[in-house]
């Protein structure tokens, strides 16, 4: 028997109508837990769409405060949030959107000494960070803990994403090996970014999380999706197997 309330059936009616979801799928989402690491350009749309979809528990990890330059792309925050902690600001946005969702505010940056503790309670992780050190740390921790996650990166008019599921393809380190040396790759402060790019790629991260939780469709495992907004062109690069010399997943493909 369904545990959905009448209000929930109305709120999620367009999802429940989907063959891939239904009431059982909506119940699954409401019981699911997703950790969003980074509450900025990518984390804003990802967390908002996960909340709108009724993912029951969201963790929002970020130690930054909202500043004026964020508002061009970090849509979970408004002018009234300036100076507020980003994770708290996202919580308030989500609570106003959907009271079904429980939000854990985690005002911390991920580090070697806290990441395994942070991710262990969650079914899926969104890498919405903006630096290579954090991205490799998230990858290595999720691989070690056997927790699926979706990576994304954005700059100027371009973005990319891929999904890691234990035993189902390469991890982030299989493809990118090691973080580049400090200052070797310019960031968005130097080269800029169009705000809607964060919306496109962050929304796709939420889509990958929802598909994983529902067991629907094909995930971006073994595939790197790239998007060039100026050309309005998506491309998929296939990486069919883990790298046998990867120090994180050690070539794991069979779970």
Protein Blocks (a to p, Z undefined) as FASTA:
>chain_A
ZZbdfklmmmmmmmmmpmklommlmmmmmmpccddehjbfkmmmmmmmmmmnopabdcdd
dfbdcdfklmmmmmmbcfklgoiafklmmmmmmmmmommbccdddfbdddfklmmmmmmm
pcbdcdfbfbfklmmmmmmmmmmnopacdddddehjaccdddddehiaccfklmnopacd
ehkaccfklnopafklmmmmmmmmmmmmmmmmnopajdfehiacdddfklopacddddfb
acfklcklnopanZZ
